Amino acid sequence: MLLDEPTANLDTGTAADVTAAIRRLARGRTMIMAAHRPELIALADRQIRLSPAAVPA
């Protein structure tokens, strides 16, 4: 699964529903996700954090 800010611009309730769906769908699969919300980041087994200095201009 490749997800780019899957809950961006969603209200809290809808974001919670999407997060629950991602949790179910991701089981047994590889997931690559760009996210800022802590509840989405918490789904990851491994995190890679990028800082502005780490991304070439």
Sequence and secondary structure as in RCSB ss.txt:
>XXXX:A:sequence
MLLDEPTANLDTGTAADVTAAIRRLARGRTMIMAAHRPELIALADRQIRLSPAAVPA
>XXXX:A:secstr
 EEESTTTT  HHHHHHHHHHHHHHHTTS  EEE   HHHHTT SS     GGGS  
